[in-house]
Amino acid sequence: LLLFVWIESSNEYNGFNWVIFLGTGYWFFWSIVLLSFFGILTAYTALLLVLGFLLCWEGRELSLHWCHKILILLVLLTCSFFFWILFTYWKDRWLTVGLSLQIFAPYMHLGSISMMVLLSWPVAFYVIHLEGEARIRRHQMTFYERKRKKRCAVLTKLRALQVAIGLPFCLILLSLYLIPLGIYSPCIQEKDELGPKPSFFGHRGAPMLGPENTMMFEKAVEEGAFGLESDVHISNDDVPFLMHDNNLRRTTNIKEVKPNASFTHPSLFDWSFLSTLNAGRWFSHSRFKPFYHMKPLSEADREKAGNQKIPKLTDLLQLAQKEKKFVIFDLNGPAPKHFHRSSYVRHVVRVILDSRIEQHLIFWLPHTDRQYVKKRAPGFQQVSQLFSVEHLAKENISRVNVDYKRLFYNGLREYKAANISINLYIINEPWLFSLAWCSRIQSVTTDNIQVLNKINHPYYFMTPNFYMFIWILMDCVSAVFIVAIFYFHWWRKSKKETLLKSSSTVTESQSTTSNLSMEPPTRVREIPWTHTAHYPSLTRSIRKQPHSSHFVVPEKKARQQESVKETVKKPMVHKDYFRQPLHTMKAFEPTQAAVQESTREAPFQNTLSALEARERISPTEISHPK
């Protein structure tokens, strides 16, 4: 879950890296480090889970090594710590996850059904196996009445295990079959209902193509930006200039020029000093780029970016007037001791009007002193944050600038119904842009304009009829596969039970026959005219000496002799005393002397005495011709 949340938060990786930079002063791809770390933890726990499942499949006992126990404990503590951070300081991450579910839910639904088909194999195996065990227990209960209660308890446990395994599987599968009835995805709609492609505001220019808040705003213009977004500070001598951070250490070379002033607020410097700082070398010659997946710069762009300076607001206004692009910016208040601390809004409005830019090209975003701005510059298009529709109507504001995560709440339908234009910030991922497109958003602010501008149709878009067709087809195919898998396991188990029953029936019949006939020991039952009758040890252990024509008869243990004495009694005439010649007759053809000896009509008791006497002899050599 933690890995999934972090993957879906990829749109915020740059912001996360910036927050870590503010605390450490070192720029690095910390978001990618966390992504790799969570991936390793997930792979490790998943491997242990798979190994545990395989051990259970083989009937082995699970025994986790102490090293793995410590690592699992560390994994649990790490996940708990990061979840605590998410729930405490970064709650809006869950809104991003919710938006991802809106667009990916239909595909996750189809993938989940596929996973259930794969999972049905072990589930069917265990359910059918437990059913077979229950049949055996129930069959044994009819023969062992004394243990009926004990076997009933075991049978109940087997049934409980079947329910514990099979019922959740069936409920989850049924929920997946019916979940499309409750799925809402903006990208599932008719083609004629799809709105126009949203326009783009270049966030601080085109920060993946050139250093942010420099005159390389022209890169955003080249990529077809609808407007230019920036951040404005006021210098100590009342010159509005472009800068985002509250200090100069990230985007300028202030550490080289004035190391002790790297944490000083930008409004406390004069423009004469700010205009000398380099504002592009951090982008073009830095070891780590601001964005992980940005493309390498060409030599011309690299040289141009390395020579960038901090621009004034009037420079941006001139470019916008020339290219007929809209301008929207965040106006940052100066430091408390600044001369224009209480009147910086009016000063900036005066600078804009003096630049002779067309007023309708200005999207005025700052909320401070808005009534003065309306009177002084009535041509400015007023843009507000996310206030209520009633408040916006009262202020006569028809455009809002909203964090994209607010799209989770009903898709901002009340603002669309009130005919209020919506601009979402900051959208860098194609799937988020597709979601905004399907939600009929008018414009977005992005760092990734060079990629999003090439999207001509929203990703993951499908019509309701097509999704219904895929849904029903997937349900039917998966149901057929799951039934086939259960039937296969049932058929294989039934076949094994049939074979076991047939073999057990034969064994029981043989044991019953032997008990009724009271068979004498094997040695007595041997056919008199075979070698076994005269040399009883030959059939048990025959060891032929090398280069000899003799056989060695091993010595019998005393306990075997006693058992023979106890079991052998005066024989009775029985049909089982005489059997057909065994396969040993083929290996040992009887000699003439043996035949003559076997045909003698000596008493059977004398023969037994002779056999016992032979067993007492230590290994005896018995001649046998080749």
Disulfide bonds with the S-S distance in Angstrom:
none
